Amino acid sequence: METTNFVTKKSLIGTLANMSVKEVIEINIKDFKEYSIRNAAIKLKKKGYLFSVSSAGRIDTTAVMRLK
């Protein structure tokens, strides 16, 4: 019997919303571009979340820190 490989969709908004305050994660640009990360942070700002998004000094990643 063969095993089935299930494909799950990556959820950027869900990942950012589940972060704890002051937590920092690095997201690879192959997974999500910086523009998409900033867009998700803006959408969550309307719901009361606040994030700092930075790619300064990074080549392949973008750092995201939840502030509120």
BELJOUR-V67797 format. One line per field, one symbol per residue. burial: + if it has 16 or more other C-alpha atoms within 10 Angstrom, else -. A space follows every 10 residues. Layout:
BEGIN
burial: ???
END
This chain:
BEGIN
burial: ---------- -+---++--- ---++-+-+- ---+--++-+ +--+----++ +-++------ ++++++--
END
